[in-house]
């Protein structure tokens, strides 16, 4: 059986059939990953841009494990998308009358609380609870088992609860 890494190297060398095999295998995972992170109206276009970007970046592939490489590529595209959306949002905010928003205050309070956690734990809490990452997504990104992730998130929430109970 041909590994994903061998298929990617074959695609990099010009074998379109290798790309088709990778696409068939990863397409559902990629679509599901994106669907959880973007508004439904943005999902399809972004999904297409992932595969276009993979094609454009195929020469950057250095025989590393394929799945993490692909999902880092997607994560970087999502970061760019979020930044772009953030810029659009800021432009809209400047064109609208400014007013204090309860949601914004709540988000600021949450960020203050999370900033008191160790960096790695705060990142996990943000990604899981605020950004909607699944345990599977976090496992791919961090290399930690899902069981370890559950324990770490549970301890973090318990610590926050103990720290901020009145």
N, C-alpha and C positions, 0 to 999 in steps of 0.2 A: 504494500500500500504506500502511496506517495504521501509524504508529509506536507503540511501547509507551507512549510518553509521551502521545500523543493518546488512546490507549485508556484510560490511567489518568485523564486529565482528563475523558473522557467518563463513566467510572465514577463519578468524583467528583461529576459533575453529575447522576448518577442512572441512567445507562444500564447496566442489569444485563448486557446482551449483551457490553459491553466487558469487564466482569469475567470473563465466561465465556471470552473469547478469551485474556485474560491468564492465567487459571487453566490452560487447555489448554496454553498455551505453556510456562509456568514450573513446572507441577506436578511433572514428573519431576525437574527440577533441584533444586527445593526439597526433595522427598522424599529424594533422594540425598544432599544436603548435610546434612540432619538425621540420616539413617541413619548417617552416618559419625561423628556426634558424640554420639549418645545410645544408651543401652541399648535393644535391640529392644523391650522391653516399654513404653518411654516414647515411642517414635517416632510411633506413630499419633495419640495424643492431642496431642502437641506439634505435629505436622503440621497437625492441625485448628485448633489455637490460632493458628498462623501466619496462616491465611486469615481467621480471625475478627479477629485483631489488625489485619491489613491493612484489613479493612472498617471497623474502629473508627478507624483512623488515616488514612483516605483524605483527610480534610479537611486533614491536615498536609502532604500532597504539594504541592510547590511547583514543579512542572514541571521538576525535575531529571532526569537520566538514570534511567530506571525500575529497571533491573536492580541497579545499586549501591544505590539507595534500598531496594529490597526486601531485599537481602542484609544491609544494615546493620540493618534492622528485625529480621531473623531473628537476626543476631548478638547484638543487644541482648536479645532474648527468651532466647537461649541463655545469655547471661551471667546473666540473672535466674534461669534454671533451675539453672545451676551454683551460684550463691549459695544458692539454696534447698536444693539437695542438700547443699551444704557445711554449712549450718546443721543439717540433719537428721543428717548424719554426726557433727557436734560433739556434738549431743544424745546420740547413741548412744555416743560415746566416753566422755562423762561418766557414763553409766550402766553402763559396763563397766569392769572393773579395768584400770588403765593399765599398760602394759608397753611396753618398747622394741621397736619393730618394724623389722626389717631393711629392708623396703621404704620406710618413712618415712625412715630414715637415708639410704638411697640417693637418694631424692628431694631431701632437704635438701642432699646433696653436689652433685647435679646443679644445683640452684638456685644454690648458691654459685659453681659454675663458670660458669654462664650469666650471673651478675651481673657477671662480669669482662669480658663482651663489651659492645660498644656497644649501647645500648638497642634500636635498630631491628633489629640482627642477632640479639640475644637473643630478641626477640619472634618473629622469623621461625623461629628454631630451635625455640622452644617450640611454636609453632603447627604446624609441619610434623612434627617428630619426637615431640613429647609429646602434642599434642592431635589429631593425625591429619588436619590440614587437607591438602588436595591442592594441587598447583601451580595448578590452575584456581581454587580457592577463594582462594588467596593473590593471584593475579593480579587477581581482582575486588576484593579488599579493598585492595590496595596500589597498583594501577595499573601495577605493574612487569610486564614480559614474563616468561613462564615461563622463558625462557632466562636472563634476568638473575637470577631467583630461584634457579635451579639453580646458577649460578656463585657467587652470594653464599653460599648454604648450603654449597656445596663448600669455599669458602675458609674459612668459619667453622669447619667440622669439621677441616680441615687445620690451621688455627691452633690449635685446641684440642688436636689430636693432638700437634703440635710442642711446645706449651707444657707438656703434662702427661706426655710420654713420660719414662720413667725410664731 
